[in-house]
Every structure is written in structure tokens, then in C-alpha cells.
Amino acid sequence: MVAVMEKIRVFVLDDHEIVRNGLRQTLARHDDIEVVGEAGLAAEALRRIPALHPHVAVLDGRLPDGSGIDVCREIRSALPGVACLILTSYDDDEALFSAIMAGAAGYVLKEIRGNDLVGAIRTVASGQSLLAPSVTRRVLERLRDGPHEDPAMATLNQREREILQLIADGLTNRQIGTRLGLSEKTVKNYVSSILEKLGLASRTQAAVYLM
């Protein structure tokens, strides 16, 4: 949470330079906000964010080497004081629920107006969560309906079920390995098996599977 009168330090992650420039120019017009760094790749952001100590990380949903959601999960694990705001062009439930599970404080579409984005940054910097009304409705519907039974779950052994639950809890492969006393490579093999058995295409899909 940002202290009173302290500038909100913002880090911007987007693989399009023109988008980063636009965001930087938009935010520069506000005296209470300072862009302290930017990156175009997930790996670059993960290297730079810890050194720059931003209050808010504005993260592109999809990147050439991963996603803003993956970055959010890693950053929130290492630096829980950083509020992550997912800024994406894609309005889909899978990304939304994955972002929530990764610990994102907000999820907004790139069509958002500049002033509304500034307001969103101020909101998450103050420690509040920000979800659009339509997003809130979909989350409540998902929680109300509960998890759907899937016969494919019966194909998982006990260890695979345990790892799937830890993925759903937002842990990385390395963290899962530490928790279970397994090597990271072994965890990756388990994850591959889980994806194949459940007919899923990515770790992100596995992360939202149990919701």
C-alpha cells in the first residue's frame, strides 16, 4: 500500500513498444504517478521488478515468452507488496480466473480510457481489489455453480491430484518441488502427464481447472 503523499511507482510490461510509450505518456500527466521501469518480455520483467520496487505492476496478458499472469504469480510469491494489474486485449474467462488465482489485484481490458486506467492504478496501489462489474458477475456465477465434475479426474493418481491442487493454489513448479521434496524436472514431468490426461493445452488451463 502506498503511503500518503508518496508517488505511486509503476512498472509497465507490454511487448509492444508503442503501447508502452502510450502508457508512459498517459501516466506521466499525473503528478502522483511515476513510471519507474518497463519491459517487453516476461523474463526481463522478472529480473527488473525486484530491483525497482514498484507499488503497481501493469502487466500485459499475453507475451512472446509467457504471460503477465505468470509474471504476476511469480512476483506476488516473491514480493507480495506489489499490486499487479493485468491489462489485456482478451476478455476470456480462463485468463480472468487464472489472473485471480495468481493474485492479481485487477483485470482490465486495453480498451479502457486513460483516466479510468489511472483510477485503476490508484485503486490497487491503495490496497484495494479492482474488478469490473461484468467480471465480478462472472466470478460470482463460477463460485455459485461450483466446480464441474470431470470423468478425466479419475485418471489422475494421488500425486498428480496433489500437484494439480498446488498449481491451482498458484505455486510454481519450483515451489511445488520444494513443498513435495521433488526435483523441478520431476514436477514438470508430472505437469505434462496431468495436461495430457485432462486434455488441457497449458499450465494456465490447469491452474483454473479446479475452480
HELIX and SHEET records of a PDB file:
HELIX    1   1 GLU A   17  ALA A   28  1                                  12    
HELIX    2   2 ALA A   42  LEU A   52  1                                  11    
HELIX    3   3 GLY A   68  ALA A   78  1                                  11    
HELIX    4   4 ASP A   93  MET A  101  1                                   9    
HELIX    5   5 GLY A  114  ALA A  125  1                                  12    
HELIX    6   6 PRO A  133  ASP A  145  1                                  13    
HELIX    7   7 PRO A  151  THR A  155  5                                   5    
HELIX    8   8 GLN A  158  ALA A  168  1                                  11    
HELIX    9   9 ASN A  173  LEU A  180  1                                   8    
HELIX   10  10 GLU A  184  LEU A  198  1                                  15    
HELIX   11  11 ARG A  203  TYR A  209  1                                   7    
SHEET    1   A 6 ILE A  33  ALA A  39  0                                        
SHEET    2   A 6 ILE A   8  LEU A  13  1                                        
SHEET    3   A 6 VAL A  56  ASP A  60  1                                        
SHEET    4   A 6 ALA A  83  THR A  88  1                                        
SHEET    5   A 6 GLY A 106  LEU A 109  1                                        
SHEET    6   A 6 LEU A 130  LEU A 131  1                                        
SHEET    1   B 2 ARG A  62  LEU A  63  0                                        
SHEET    2   B 2 GLY A  66  SER A  67 -1                                        
END                                                                             
